[in-house]
């Protein structure tokens, strides 16, 4: 099968949607499919996995790598120019996600190559791709990975309900109600868009974790010996994610002020983003100032294997694959119990939850797990076993089933003149909107 992924920024390694697209592309290629990507960036435009962490690299500035023939992610790319947004472009760059220019000729050429098209985000080139697929009878599916709150938080409006609803309505009208099948990474996300009138069939498919994280969890269990935790000099607590407002690394830093172990905790934040300077300054009040790293998969696994507790403080998440990766390696997670996040679903009991945005309650949860090492060891094994069901392989199998279902549905519609006319009507409306981007 020839599968086209449409996503503005594909090669960044600091964006969960792009990382998911990369992993799905690699797994699909292993299964014999041809996968190409329509995007603006190329491997040389972005920072790679193994660049040492510096102030610039944490913030996403001017560090590049080349992908070799051995680690190519796709069978080739269709690339457009980068679309520069006045005023907001520097912010987009810090988040490692920029928009692709809607070059219709390239979009159409890419869609013509494919047997099926899958769009990951609801922006200009994705709208044009859906429009063209409608006009040419090409099967097309979409994914809902980006919560509007993820975008609006960047301008300090993440909790302004009416503002977020404008985006939900726009996404629904211009993209998601123009396809038959939508992939969401969690039941939380599926419920959220269904309640807002999204009418496509919703497929709940985890973004999945690579086998290396699951294998690392097995190695940890095999080599683990119970330590006398009270004699440890320093505990290591880690969070993985962009350094952005909605991820709430500030809550973790502030929690150490209330923890009885505060002077014996080393925080490690894996990620980069626009809040780097703020968090460095905030961390200066701690005895052990937070470490900020930006590493590849293998280095991340080694960091997780030497960590005592994982904290995920984000206010909003569509899934939080980094949290799954952490507990799959045998870590107990402590998760913000936010109504705008899917991540609380991973908590096996209330001991792994704390009130979102509340550093005192987070300190309570941290102190509990550090006070009870034997309970923590027991739950580490339970979480490790829970992580096994989120394998990338099983997720891609479900994804293949969705694509095949769309192909079959599209064939049935092409044989139905009334349905074909409706599709053409949607296409004309969508083409007009896409032209505005």
KOLDRENVO-634996 format. One record per residue (C-alpha): residue number from 1; residue in one letter; x, y, z. Coordinates in steps of 0.25 Angstrom, whole numbers, plus 5000, padded with zeros to 4 digits. Layout:
<recs>
<rec NUM, "A", <X, Y, Z>>,
...
</recs>
This chain:
<recs>
<rec 1, "X", <5000, 5000, 5000>>,
<rec 2, "X", <5005, 5014, 4997>>,
<rec 3, "X", <5002, 5023, 5009>>,
<rec 4, "X", <5004, 5038, 5009>>,
<rec 5, "X", <5005, 5045, 5023>>,
<rec 6, "X", <5002, 5060, 5022>>,
<rec 7, "X", <5008, 5067, 5034>>,
<rec 8, "X", <5014, 5081, 5034>>,
<rec 9, "X", <5026, 5078, 5042>>,
<rec 10, "X", <5031, 5064, 5041>>,
<rec 11, "X", <5045, 5063, 5046>>,
<rec 12, "X", <5045, 5070, 5059>>,
<rec 13, "X", <5049, 5061, 5071>>,
<rec 14, "X", <5042, 5071, 5081>>,
<rec 15, "X", <5027, 5069, 5077>>,
<rec 16, "X", <5019, 5057, 5081>>,
<rec 17, "X", <5010, 5057, 5068>>,
<rec 18, "X", <5023, 5057, 5059>>,
<rec 19, "X", <5030, 5047, 5067>>,
<rec 20, "X", <5017, 5038, 5066>>,
<rec 21, "X", <5017, 5040, 5051>>,
<rec 22, "X", <5031, 5036, 5050>>,
<rec 23, "X", <5029, 5023, 5058>>,
<rec 24, "X", <5017, 5019, 5050>>,
<rec 25, "X", <5024, 5022, 5037>>,
<rec 26, "X", <5036, 5013, 5041>>,
<rec 27, "X", <5027, 5002, 5046>>,
<rec 28, "X", <5018, 5002, 5033>>,
<rec 29, "X", <5031, 5002, 5025>>,
<rec 30, "X", <5035, 4989, 5032>>,
<rec 31, "X", <5022, 4983, 5028>>,
<rec 32, "X", <5024, 4985, 5014>>,
<rec 33, "X", <5016, 4998, 5011>>,
<rec 34, "X", <5022, 5010, 5004>>,
<rec 35, "X", <5021, 5022, 5013>>,
<rec 36, "X", <5024, 5036, 5008>>,
<rec 37, "X", <5022, 5050, 5015>>,
<rec 38, "X", <5017, 5063, 5011>>,
<rec 39, "X", <5023, 5074, 5020>>,
<rec 40, "X", <5032, 5086, 5019>>,
<rec 41, "X", <5044, 5081, 5027>>,
<rec 42, "X", <5055, 5072, 5023>>,
<rec 43, "X", <5065, 5064, 5032>>,
<rec 44, "X", <5076, 5075, 5031>>,
<rec 45, "X", <5066, 5086, 5036>>,
<rec 46, "X", <5064, 5080, 5050>>,
<rec 47, "X", <5072, 5076, 5062>>,
<rec 48, "X", <5074, 5061, 5063>>,
<rec 49, "X", <5074, 5052, 5075>>,
<rec 50, "X", <5088, 5051, 5079>>,
<rec 51, "X", <5092, 5066, 5080>>,
<rec 52, "X", <5098, 5070, 5093>>,
<rec 53, "X", <5089, 5078, 5102>>,
<rec 54, "X", <5093, 5093, 5103>>,
<rec 55, "X", <5085, 5105, 5106>>,
<rec 56, "X", <5083, 5107, 5091>>,
<rec 57, "X", <5079, 5092, 5088>>,
<rec 58, "X", <5069, 5092, 5100>>,
<rec 59, "X", <5062, 5104, 5094>>,
<rec 60, "X", <5063, 5098, 5080>>,
<rec 61, "X", <5073, 5107, 5073>>,
<rec 62, "X", <5082, 5104, 5062>>,
<rec 63, "X", <5086, 5090, 5064>>,
<rec 64, "X", <5085, 5080, 5052>>,
<rec 65, "X", <5087, 5066, 5048>>,
<rec 66, "X", <5087, 5058, 5036>>,
<rec 67, "X", <5079, 5045, 5034>>,
<rec 68, "X", <5087, 5034, 5028>>,
<rec 69, "X", <5082, 5023, 5018>>,
<rec 70, "X", <5082, 5013, 5030>>,
<rec 71, "X", <5072, 5022, 5038>>,
<rec 72, "X", <5063, 5028, 5028>>,
<rec 73, "X", <5049, 5029, 5033>>,
<rec 74, "X", <5041, 5029, 5020>>,
<rec 75, "X", <5042, 5025, 5005>>,
<rec 76, "X", <5043, 5040, 5001>>,
<rec 77, "X", <5037, 5053, 5004>>,
<rec 78, "X", <5029, 5063, 4996>>,
<rec 79, "X", <5033, 5077, 5002>>,
<rec 80, "X", <5027, 5091, 5001>>,
<rec 81, "X", <5033, 5104, 5006>>,
<rec 82, "X", <5032, 5108, 5021>>,
<rec 83, "X", <5020, 5117, 5024>>,
<rec 84, "X", <5025, 5129, 5032>>,
<rec 85, "X", <5014, 5134, 5042>>,
<rec 86, "X", <5017, 5149, 5045>>,
<rec 87, "X", <5019, 5152, 5060>>,
<rec 88, "X", <5017, 5137, 5064>>,
<rec 89, "X", <5028, 5131, 5056>>,
<rec 90, "X", <5039, 5131, 5067>>,
<rec 91, "X", <5029, 5125, 5077>>,
<rec 92, "X", <5026, 5114, 5066>>,
<rec 93, "X", <5041, 5111, 5065>>,
<rec 94, "X", <5043, 5110, 5080>>,
<rec 95, "X", <5032, 5099, 5080>>,
<rec 96, "X", <5039, 5092, 5068>>,
<rec 97, "X", <5026, 5093, 5060>>,
<rec 98, "X", <5025, 5102, 5048>>,
<rec 99, "X", <5014, 5102, 5037>>,
<rec 100, "X", <5016, 5097, 5022>>,
<rec 101, "X", <5013, 5107, 5011>>,
<rec 102, "X", <5000, 5102, 5004>>,
<rec 103, "X", <5007, 5099, 4990>>,
<rec 104, "X", <4995, 5092, 4983>>,
<rec 105, "X", <5003, 5087, 4972>>,
<rec 106, "X", <5012, 5079, 4981>>,
<rec 107, "X", <5000, 5075, 4990>>,
<rec 108, "X", <4993, 5069, 4978>>,
<rec 109, "X", <5005, 5062, 4973>>,
<rec 110, "X", <5007, 5056, 4986>>,
<rec 111, "X", <4993, 5051, 4987>>,
<rec 112, "X", <4993, 5046, 4973>>,
<rec 113, "X", <5005, 5037, 4977>>,
<rec 114, "X", <4997, 5030, 4989>>,
<rec 115, "X", <4987, 5019, 4990>>,
<rec 116, "X", <4982, 5026, 5003>>,
<rec 117, "X", <4985, 5039, 5010>>,
<rec 118, "X", <4985, 5041, 5025>>,
<rec 119, "X", <4986, 5055, 5031>>,
<rec 120, "X", <4992, 5058, 5045>>,
<rec 121, "X", <4988, 5072, 5048>>,
<rec 122, "X", <4977, 5082, 5043>>,
<rec 123, "X", <4984, 5093, 5036>>,
<rec 124, "X", <4986, 5098, 5022>>,
<rec 125, "X", <4992, 5087, 5014>>,
<rec 126, "X", <4984, 5076, 5021>>,
<rec 127, "X", <4971, 5084, 5017>>,
<rec 128, "X", <4976, 5084, 5003>>,
<rec 129, "X", <4980, 5070, 5003>>,
<rec 130, "X", <4966, 5066, 5008>>,
<rec 131, "X", <4959, 5075, 4997>>,
<rec 132, "X", <4967, 5069, 4986>>,
<rec 133, "X", <4964, 5055, 4991>>,
<rec 134, "X", <4949, 5058, 4991>>,
<rec 135, "X", <4951, 5063, 4976>>,
<rec 136, "X", <4959, 5051, 4971>>,
<rec 137, "X", <4952, 5040, 4979>>,
<rec 138, "X", <4964, 5037, 4987>>,
<rec 139, "X", <4962, 5031, 5001>>,
<rec 140, "X", <4966, 5040, 5013>>,
<rec 141, "X", <4967, 5039, 5028>>,
<rec 142, "X", <4971, 5048, 5039>>,
<rec 143, "X", <4977, 5049, 5053>>,
<rec 144, "X", <4973, 5057, 5064>>,
<rec 145, "X", <4986, 5059, 5072>>,
<rec 146, "X", <4986, 5074, 5075>>,
<rec 147, "X", <4977, 5080, 5086>>,
<rec 148, "X", <4974, 5094, 5083>>,
<rec 149, "X", <4978, 5097, 5098>>,
<rec 150, "X", <4992, 5092, 5094>>,
<rec 151, "X", <4993, 5104, 5084>>,
<rec 152, "X", <4985, 5115, 5092>>,
<rec 153, "X", <4994, 5112, 5105>>,
<rec 154, "X", <5006, 5118, 5097>>,
<rec 155, "X", <4999, 5131, 5098>>,
<rec 156, "X", <4994, 5129, 5112>>,
<rec 157, "X", <4980, 5126, 5108>>,
<rec 158, "X", <4979, 5111, 5110>>,
<rec 159, "X", <4968, 5112, 5120>>,
<rec 160, "X", <4960, 5122, 5112>>,
<rec 161, "X", <4948, 5113, 5109>>,
<rec 162, "X", <4941, 5121, 5098>>,
<rec 163, "X", <4955, 5124, 5091>>,
<rec 164, "X", <4958, 5109, 5090>>,
<rec 165, "X", <4944, 5106, 5085>>,
<rec 166, "X", <4946, 5114, 5073>>,
<rec 167, "X", <4957, 5105, 5069>>,
<rec 168, "X", <4949, 5092, 5072>>,
<rec 169, "X", <4938, 5097, 5063>>,
<rec 170, "X", <4948, 5102, 5052>>,
<rec 171, "X", <4955, 5088, 5052>>,
<rec 172, "X", <4942, 5081, 5052>>,
<rec 173, "X", <4936, 5089, 5040>>,
<rec 174, "X", <4949, 5089, 5032>>,
<rec 175, "X", <4955, 5076, 5034>>,
<rec 176, "X", <4949, 5065, 5043>>,
<rec 177, "X", <4935, 5065, 5038>>,
<rec 178, "X", <4940, 5064, 5024>>,
<rec 179, "X", <4946, 5050, 5026>>,
<rec 180, "X", <4940, 5037, 5030>>,
<rec 181, "X", <4950, 5032, 5040>>,
<rec 182, "X", <4958, 5039, 5051>>,
<rec 183, "X", <4969, 5034, 5059>>,
<rec 184, "X", <4970, 5038, 5073>>,
<rec 185, "X", <4981, 5034, 5083>>,
<rec 186, "X", <4972, 5032, 5095>>,
<rec 187, "X", <4957, 5030, 5100>>,
<rec 188, "X", <4958, 5043, 5106>>,
<rec 189, "X", <4961, 5050, 5093>>,
<rec 190, "X", <4950, 5042, 5086>>,
<rec 191, "X", <4939, 5046, 5096>>,
<rec 192, "X", <4944, 5060, 5096>>,
<rec 193, "X", <4942, 5062, 5081>>,
<rec 194, "X", <4929, 5053, 5080>>,
<rec 195, "X", <4923, 5063, 5090>>,
<rec 196, "X", <4926, 5074, 5081>>,
<rec 197, "X", <4919, 5069, 5069>>,
<rec 198, "X", <4930, 5062, 5062>>,
<rec 199, "X", <4923, 5052, 5053>>,
<rec 200, "X", <4934, 5043, 5047>>,
<rec 201, "X", <4936, 5029, 5052>>,
<rec 202, "X", <4946, 5030, 5064>>,
<rec 203, "X", <4957, 5020, 5065>>,
<rec 204, "X", <4964, 5020, 5078>>,
<rec 205, "X", <4978, 5016, 5076>>,
<rec 206, "X", <4990, 5018, 5085>>,
<rec 207, "X", <5002, 5025, 5079>>,
<rec 208, "X", <5009, 5013, 5084>>,
<rec 209, "X", <5023, 5011, 5090>>,
<rec 210, "X", <5035, 5005, 5084>>,
<rec 211, "X", <5040, 4991, 5088>>,
<rec 212, "X", <5053, 4997, 5094>>,
<rec 213, "X", <5045, 5003, 5106>>,
<rec 214, "X", <5038, 4990, 5109>>,
<rec 215, "X", <5051, 4982, 5108>>,
<rec 216, "X", <5058, 4992, 5117>>,
<rec 217, "X", <5047, 4989, 5128>>,
<rec 218, "X", <5050, 4975, 5127>>,
<rec 219, "X", <5065, 4977, 5129>>,
<rec 220, "X", <5062, 4986, 5141>>,
<rec 221, "X", <5054, 4975, 5148>>,
<rec 222, "X", <5064, 4964, 5145>>,
<rec 223, "X", <5075, 4973, 5151>>,
<rec 224, "X", <5067, 4980, 5162>>,
<rec 225, "X", <5072, 4978, 5177>>,
<rec 226, "X", <5064, 4984, 5188>>,
<rec 227, "X", <5071, 4996, 5193>>,
<rec 228, "X", <5070, 5003, 5207>>,
<rec 229, "X", <5064, 5016, 5201>>,
<rec 230, "X", <5065, 5024, 5214>>,
<rec 231, "X", <5080, 5023, 5213>>,
<rec 232, "X", <5080, 5029, 5199>>,
<rec 233, "X", <5087, 5043, 5198>>,
<rec 234, "X", <5079, 5048, 5186>>,
<rec 235, "X", <5067, 5043, 5179>>,
<rec 236, "X", <5065, 5046, 5164>>,
<rec 237, "X", <5051, 5050, 5159>>,
<rec 238, "X", <5049, 5052, 5144>>,
<rec 239, "X", <5039, 5058, 5135>>,
<rec 240, "X", <5039, 5057, 5119>>,
<rec 241, "X", <5033, 5068, 5111>>,
<rec 242, "X", <5034, 5081, 5104>>,
<rec 243, "X", <5037, 5093, 5113>>,
<rec 244, "X", <5024, 5100, 5111>>,
<rec 245, "X", <5014, 5106, 5120>>,
<rec 246, "X", <5003, 5095, 5119>>,
<rec 247, "X", <5013, 5084, 5123>>,
<rec 248, "X", <5015, 5091, 5137>>,
<rec 249, "X", <5029, 5087, 5140>>,
<rec 250, "X", <5028, 5099, 5149>>,
<rec 251, "X", <5019, 5091, 5158>>,
<rec 252, "X", <5029, 5081, 5160>>,
<rec 253, "X", <5040, 5091, 5164>>,
<rec 254, "X", <5031, 5098, 5174>>,
<rec 255, "X", <5027, 5084, 5180>>,
<rec 256, "X", <5041, 5082, 5185>>,
<rec 257, "X", <5039, 5094, 5194>>,
<rec 258, "X", <5028, 5086, 5202>>,
<rec 259, "X", <5035, 5072, 5201>>,
<rec 260, "X", <5042, 5067, 5213>>,
<rec 261, "X", <5052, 5061, 5203>>,
<rec 262, "X", <5053, 5074, 5196>>,
<rec 263, "X", <5068, 5076, 5199>>,
<rec 264, "X", <5071, 5061, 5194>>,
<rec 265, "X", <5064, 5062, 5181>>,
<rec 266, "X", <5070, 5064, 5167>>,
<rec 267, "X", <5060, 5068, 5157>>,
<rec 268, "X", <5063, 5064, 5142>>,
<rec 269, "X", <5055, 5070, 5131>>,
<rec 270, "X", <5056, 5064, 5117>>,
<rec 271, "X", <5052, 5074, 5106>>,
<rec 272, "X", <5053, 5088, 5101>>,
<rec 273, "X", <5044, 5099, 5099>>,
<rec 274, "X", <5041, 5114, 5101>>,
<rec 275, "X", <5040, 5113, 5117>>,
<rec 276, "X", <5055, 5109, 5118>>,
<rec 277, "X", <5060, 5122, 5124>>,
<rec 278, "X", <5048, 5123, 5133>>,
<rec 279, "X", <5050, 5109, 5139>>,
<rec 280, "X", <5065, 5111, 5141>>,
<rec 281, "X", <5063, 5123, 5149>>,
<rec 282, "X", <5052, 5117, 5157>>,
<rec 283, "X", <5061, 5105, 5160>>,
<rec 284, "X", <5072, 5113, 5166>>,
<rec 285, "X", <5065, 5113, 5179>>,
<rec 286, "X", <5067, 5098, 5180>>,
<rec 287, "X", <5079, 5091, 5187>>,
<rec 288, "X", <5080, 5083, 5175>>,
<rec 289, "X", <5077, 5091, 5163>>,
<rec 290, "X", <5069, 5084, 5152>>,
<rec 291, "X", <5076, 5078, 5140>>,
<rec 292, "X", <5071, 5080, 5126>>,
<rec 293, "X", <5075, 5070, 5116>>,
<rec 294, "X", <5071, 5067, 5101>>,
<rec 295, "X", <5075, 5053, 5097>>,
<rec 296, "X", <5071, 5042, 5088>>,
<rec 297, "X", <5064, 5029, 5091>>,
<rec 298, "X", <5075, 5020, 5096>>,
<rec 299, "X", <5080, 5031, 5105>>,
<rec 300, "X", <5066, 5034, 5110>>,
<rec 301, "X", <5064, 5020, 5114>>,
<rec 302, "X", <5077, 5020, 5122>>,
<rec 303, "X", <5073, 5032, 5129>>,
<rec 304, "X", <5059, 5026, 5132>>,
<rec 305, "X", <5066, 5013, 5138>>,
<rec 306, "X", <5074, 5022, 5148>>,
<rec 307, "X", <5061, 5030, 5152>>,
<rec 308, "X", <5054, 5028, 5165>>,
<rec 309, "X", <5040, 5034, 5162>>,
<rec 310, "X", <5034, 5040, 5149>>,
<rec 311, "X", <5025, 5052, 5150>>,
<rec 312, "X", <5016, 5057, 5139>>,
<rec 313, "X", <5010, 5070, 5143>>,
<rec 314, "X", <5004, 5074, 5130>>,
<rec 315, "X", <4990, 5081, 5130>>,
<rec 316, "X", <4986, 5076, 5117>>,
<rec 317, "X", <4990, 5064, 5108>>,
<rec 318, "X", <4984, 5056, 5097>>,
<rec 319, "X", <4991, 5044, 5103>>,
<rec 320, "X", <5006, 5047, 5108>>,
<rec 321, "X", <5014, 5035, 5101>>,
<rec 322, "X", <5026, 5040, 5110>>,
<rec 323, "X", <5018, 5036, 5122>>,
<rec 324, "X", <5015, 5022, 5116>>,
<rec 325, "X", <5030, 5020, 5112>>,
<rec 326, "X", <5034, 5024, 5127>>,
<rec 327, "X", <5025, 5014, 5134>>,
<rec 328, "X", <5028, 5003, 5124>>,
<rec 329, "X", <5043, 5004, 5128>>,
<rec 330, "X", <5038, 5001, 5142>>,
<rec 331, "X", <5035, 5014, 5149>>,
<rec 332, "X", <5023, 5019, 5157>>,
<rec 333, "X", <5017, 5031, 5151>>,
<rec 334, "X", <5011, 5043, 5159>>,
<rec 335, "X", <5001, 5049, 5149>>,
<rec 336, "X", <4993, 5062, 5150>>,
<rec 337, "X", <4979, 5059, 5151>>,
<rec 338, "X", <4974, 5069, 5141>>,
<rec 339, "X", <4960, 5069, 5134>>,
<rec 340, "X", <4967, 5074, 5121>>,
<rec 341, "X", <4977, 5062, 5121>>,
<rec 342, "X", <4976, 5048, 5116>>,
<rec 343, "X", <4989, 5044, 5125>>,
<rec 344, "X", <4981, 5041, 5138>>,
<rec 345, "X", <4976, 5028, 5131>>,
<rec 346, "X", <4989, 5022, 5134>>,
<rec 347, "X", <4989, 5023, 5149>>,
<rec 348, "X", <4986, 5009, 5155>>,
<rec 349, "X", <4981, 5015, 5168>>,
<rec 350, "X", <4980, 5029, 5174>>,
<rec 351, "X", <4994, 5029, 5180>>,
<rec 352, "X", <4999, 5032, 5166>>,
<rec 353, "X", <4990, 5045, 5165>>,
<rec 354, "X", <4991, 5059, 5170>>,
<rec 355, "X", <4983, 5072, 5169>>,
<rec 356, "X", <4987, 5079, 5156>>,
<rec 357, "X", <4995, 5092, 5158>>,
<rec 358, "X", <4996, 5089, 5173>>,
<rec 359, "X", <5011, 5088, 5177>>,
<rec 360, "X", <5007, 5084, 5192>>,
<rec 361, "X", <4999, 5072, 5187>>,
<rec 362, "X", <5010, 5068, 5178>>,
<rec 363, "X", <5019, 5069, 5190>>,
<rec 364, "X", <5010, 5060, 5198>>,
<rec 365, "X", <5010, 5049, 5187>>,
<rec 366, "X", <5025, 5050, 5185>>,
<rec 367, "X", <5027, 5048, 5200>>,
<rec 368, "X", <5018, 5036, 5200>>,
<rec 369, "X", <5025, 5028, 5190>>,
<rec 370, "X", <5039, 5032, 5195>>,
<rec 371, "X", <5034, 5028, 5209>>,
<rec 372, "X", <5030, 5014, 5205>>,
<rec 373, "X", <5040, 5008, 5196>>,
<rec 374, "X", <5035, 4994, 5197>>,
<rec 375, "X", <5021, 4998, 5192>>,
<rec 376, "X", <5028, 5006, 5181>>,
<rec 377, "X", <5036, 4994, 5177>>,
<rec 378, "X", <5023, 4986, 5176>>,
<rec 379, "X", <5016, 4996, 5168>>,
<rec 380, "X", <5028, 4998, 5159>>,
<rec 381, "X", <5025, 4984, 5154>>,
<rec 382, "X", <5010, 4986, 5152>>,
<rec 383, "X", <5013, 4998, 5144>>,
<rec 384, "X", <5023, 4991, 5136>>,
<rec 385, "X", <5013, 4980, 5132>>,
<rec 386, "X", <5003, 4991, 5129>>,
<rec 387, "X", <5012, 4997, 5119>>,
<rec 388, "X", <5013, 4985, 5111>>,
<rec 389, "X", <4999, 4987, 5105>>,
<rec 390, "X", <5003, 5000, 5098>>,
<rec 391, "X", <5013, 4994, 5088>>,
<rec 392, "X", <5015, 5001, 5075>>,
<rec 393, "X", <5013, 4988, 5067>>,
<rec 394, "X", <4999, 4986, 5073>>,
<rec 395, "X", <4996, 5001, 5070>>,
<rec 396, "X", <5000, 5000, 5056>>,
<rec 397, "X", <4992, 4988, 5053>>,
<rec 398, "X", <4980, 4995, 5058>>,
<rec 399, "X", <4984, 5007, 5049>>,
<rec 400, "X", <4985, 4998, 5037>>,
<rec 401, "X", <4971, 4993, 5040>>,
<rec 402, "X", <4966, 5007, 5040>>,
<rec 403, "X", <4973, 5010, 5026>>,
<rec 404, "X", <4967, 4997, 5020>>,
<rec 405, "X", <4953, 5001, 5025>>,
<rec 406, "X", <4954, 5015, 5019>>,
<rec 407, "X", <4958, 5009, 5006>>,
<rec 408, "X", <4946, 4999, 5006>>,
<rec 409, "X", <4937, 5011, 5010>>,
<rec 410, "X", <4942, 5019, 4999>>,
<rec 411, "X", <4940, 5008, 4988>>,
<rec 412, "X", <4926, 5007, 4993>>,
<rec 413, "X", <4924, 5022, 4992>>,
<rec 414, "X", <4930, 5023, 4978>>,
<rec 415, "X", <4919, 5013, 4973>>,
<rec 416, "X", <4908, 5022, 4979>>,
<rec 417, "X", <4905, 5034, 4971>>,
<rec 418, "X", <4897, 5042, 4982>>,
<rec 419, "X", <4909, 5040, 4992>>,
<rec 420, "X", <4919, 5044, 4981>>,
<rec 421, "X", <4911, 5057, 4979>>,
<rec 422, "X", <4911, 5060, 4994>>,
<rec 423, "X", <4926, 5057, 4994>>,
<rec 424, "X", <4929, 5067, 4983>>,
<rec 425, "X", <4920, 5078, 4990>>,
<rec 426, "X", <4929, 5076, 5002>>,
<rec 427, "X", <4941, 5077, 4994>>,
<rec 428, "X", <4937, 5090, 4987>>,
<rec 429, "X", <4934, 5096, 5001>>,
<rec 430, "X", <4947, 5091, 5007>>,
<rec 431, "X", <4955, 5095, 4995>>,
<rec 432, "X", <4951, 5110, 4997>>,
<rec 433, "X", <4955, 5110, 5012>>,
<rec 434, "X", <4968, 5103, 5009>>,
<rec 435, "X", <4971, 5114, 4999>>,
<rec 436, "X", <4970, 5124, 5010>>,
<rec 437, "X", <4982, 5119, 5017>>,
</recs>
